[in-house]
């Protein structure tokens, strides 16, 4: 398949593009700068110059591909408006085709809100934190358009060998300093390794009859205290940790900082059954993070 990847230089998009190319798909990567274009070209991808803030200038490319994987986000105050502009431009530019263009949109575990002892499934109602509520709205807009074969993938907290959601922990541990915990040690995070998540995107892309919502978590919910303990031991860092409250974090970083403080559990049985998705890293403690 010829696949347009939005966000191919990002943390998740890097792995998704690599996974697609490794399995014979042609990657068309949106890029904004000369530096990004050179990097993506060196990796063997076709590049498409464009800016998420000006989607009308490049959205016509949707008529020349078999699929779109959208893993791009600006992480600015207007990120929801930017994303809505991208979705609307792609819908406007798309033309009916048989089969329809495959579209994978990215949601996230934070759209379920705090689940506590309940485990979120695709049947669970959304209760998104305010700063990411636009993901629900934009995914509904995309699905309702009828222009694409659409699936929405909801990643758990994503980590990889260089950190991901563990980056803050690793920085403190490697410096021999106490690790900072957002929320509390009992707060549970559903987890997935970036490479396993990339495989989930590919498998869903290759089965266009699978539409709707799919969760991607290798571990249903791991207490942050256990994560911190394992990372501290790996790097010989102090066992003691400091705790930051949600109110303190939101005041310092903005509304998005509520996300890591959510006590969550999320299952992925639907994805496992439908795509035969089998994460290589079923536990973060056996991942390449500890190699």
C-alpha positions, 0 to 999 in steps of 0.5 A: 500500500502507498501510505501517507503518514502524518507525524513520521518524524514524531515519537510514534510516527518514527516507529510506524513509518519504519514498521510500514516500510519493513513490511513492503508498504510505500511511505509518503511522509509529510514534512515541514522543513529541509532537515526533516525532508533530508532525514526522511529521504535518507530513510527511503521514504517519499516526502511531501512538503507541508505544514499541519497549519496549512492543510489545504496546500497538501491535502490533495495527496489523499487522492493518490494514496491507499491509506493515511496514518495520522499520528501528528499533533502540535502540542500547542494550545490550539492543537485541537483546532489545527487537527480539525483543520487537517481532518476537514481538509482531507475530507474535502479533498478525498473522492469516493473510491473502491475500495475507499482510502484506509484511514487510521486516526489516533486517540489515546487512553486519556480519552477514557478518563480515570477508570480506577478499578474498572478496565476500559474497553472499546465499549466504555464511554469516553470521559476525556480530560478537557485538553484532549476532548477534541480527539473524540470530536475529530474522530467522530467527524472523520468517521461520519464523513463516509469518505474513508474506511476509518479505524481509531487506535487508542494507544496506552502510555507509550514507552521505548528504549529512549524513554517515551513516557518514562523520559522524566524518570530516566533523566532523574535516574541517570543523574542519580537523583530521586525520581518525580512521580506525577499523581502518586505511586498507586496511580496505574498506567496502561503501557505499550512499547512503541514498536508493538504499537507500530505493529498494531497500526500496520495490522489495522491498516492492512485490514480495511474491513476493521472499522471503529475503535481499538485499544492498544495496551500490552499491560492493562495497568501498572502502578507508577510506583513499580515503574519508578522502583524498577528504573531506579534499581536499573540505574542505581538511583535513590529509592526515594521519590517525590510526588507532585499533585495534579493541581500543582502540575496543571498550574505549572504545565497546563491542563494536559498535565492531568493526563499522567495523574489519571489512575487508569486500566485499559484492555486490548482484547478486541485488537488482539482478536481482530488482528492477532496482535501479539505484543513482543514486550508484554512487560516493561521490565523485560523490554529493551529499556532494561537491556 
